[in-house]
Amino acid sequence: MTRKQTTIIITFAVVVLVGVVIGLMVKKNALPGVTENSGGVYTATSSLSGSQGAQVQPTFTNTVPQNTQPTAPASAVNANSSGGAKILTFNISISKTGANPGNINVKIGNSVRILITSVDGDYDWGVPYLSYYQFVKKGGTETVAFNATLAGTYSIECRDHCPTGTKTYGNLIVIP
C-alpha cells in the first residue's frame, strides 16, 4: 500500500470516528422522555435532575382556552398601511416571584416584541417551542421578537439560569 493510500484510509477513519462521536453527543443531549400526547401537547416526563415521573409544563399545545381575549400591549403599531396585522410590544418584569404579567395573549398574524426586564437576578428567559431565548442580567432589559403564525398555547419560562433554582413559567397564547 502506498503512503497516499494509507493517508486516505486514516483520514476516512478519523472522519467516521468524529461523526460517530458527534452523533452520540447529540443523542445524549436530546431531551429524554419528551412525548407528544393526544391533542398535540408536548410533555416531558422527567425533570432536569433526572427524577422520573415529574410532570413539567408542556412546551406547546395547539389548543387555546375558550373566551381568551388579547392582552393590552404597552404599544401597538400597524405593521403595514392596510391595517390588519400589528407590531405589539409587551413589557415583562421577571423576578424570584415569577413573571409579571405571567401570560400574554395575542391574535395570530401579529408581530410580537417582548421587552424583558430582570428585577433581582440574572435570567435566561424564552419561548422554548419557538427556540427563542434571551439572557437578561439583573437590572437589564432585553428583547425577544417573533411573528405569531401558529395558534396555540406556548410555555414561556426561565430555562437554566434562574436565581431561585426552579423554573418560572407563564404562557404565550396565540388566538386564531
N, C-alpha and C positions, 0 to 999 in steps of 0.2 A: 504494500500500500504506500502511495506517495505521501509526502508531507502535506500537500494540498488536500488530499482526500481525508487525511487524519484531522486536519483543521476543520474541514466542513462537517465531519461527523461529530466532533467535540462541540462545535458551535450549535449544531442542531440539538444535541443532547442538552446543552445548557438552556436553550430557548424552551424546550419541552419542560424541563425541570422548573424554570421560572413560571411558566404557565400553570403547572400543577400547583405550585406554592400559592400563587395569586388566587387560583380557584378555591383552594382550601381556606384561605383567609377570608374571602368574600362569603363563602358558605358559613364559616364560623361566626362572622359578624352579622349575619342575617338575623332578623328578629325571630326568635323561636316562639312557637305557639300562636302565631298570628293567623287567624282563620276568618273566612267570610261566612257569616251566619245568614239565615234567611232574611230577605229584605235588603240585602246589600250592606249589612252592618259589618264592619271590620273590627275585630276584637282581639286583644292579646290575653292569653290565659295564664301568663306568668309575669311576675313583676321583674324589674331590673335586677333585684337582688337574687333572683333565681328561685324564690319560693313558688311552688306550683299551686295553681288553683286561685290565685289572687286575680280578681277582675279589675281591669282598668277601663277608663272611659274609651269608647270607640273613637277611632280617628275620623271616620266618616260614615254617615248613613244617608241614604237617598230620600229619607222621609223629612217632612217639615211639619212641626206641630200645627194643628188647626188654629185658625184665627191669629197667626203670627203677624204682627204689624212691624213695619220698618222702624228702626231706631233713628231718632233725630240726630243727624250728623252735626259736628261742630261747624262745618261749612259744606256747601254743595255748589258746584259749578257745572253748567251744561257742557257735556263732552263734545257736542257739535252744534251747529247753528239750527238744526231742526228740532232741538229739544230732546225729548226721549231720554237717552242714556245720560247719566250724570257722573261726575267725579266727586265722590263723597269722602270727606275727611273726618276721621274719628280720633278722639284723644283717649288713651287708656293709661291709667297710672297703675303700676304694679308694686306690690309691697308684700311683706310677710303674711298679711291677712288676705291676700288674693289680688285679683284684677278688678279695677273699677272703671267702667262697667265690666261685668263679667261676661255679658253676652252682647253681641252686635247682630242686628237683623238688617239685611239689605235685599233689594229686589235684583233679580237676575238681569244681567246686561249692564249693570253699573260698574264703574271702576272704583275700587276701594283703596283708600290710603289711610293707614293706621299709624298715628304718632304714639309711640310707646315711651312713657317716662318712668324711670325707676326711682322709687322713693327712698328705699332703705337698704339697698344692696345691689350686687351685680346679678343680672338675669340673662338667660338665653330664652327668648320668647318667640313663639311662632305658631304656624298652622301646619302641623306635620303632614297631613294628606297632600297639601299643595307644595310641600318641601320648602316652605318659607320660614326662615329663622333669622333672628336678629339678636346679637349680643348687645345688651344695654347696661352701661356702667351706672353705678349709684349716682343719682342726680342728673343723669344724661337723658337725652331723648333721641330715639332712632325711628326709622320709618320702614314699614312693610307695606308694599303696594301690589295689587293684583286686580285682575278683571273677574267679576263674579259671573262665571259662564255655566256652572253646573248647579242646579238646585239641590239642596240638601242641608244637612247639619254637619259642620266640621268642628272638631275639637280645637281649641286654642290652648296653649299650655306653656309653662316654663318647663323646659325639657330636662337638661342635665345640670345646669348651674343655677340652683335655687337656694337662696340663703337659709331657708327653713329645713332643707334636706328632703323635702317632699315636693311633688309636682303641684302646681296650681293650675286649675282648669277653668275654662269658660267655653262658650260656643259662638261660632260664626254661623248664622243661619241665612242661607240664600233662598229667598222666596221666589217661586215660579211666577 
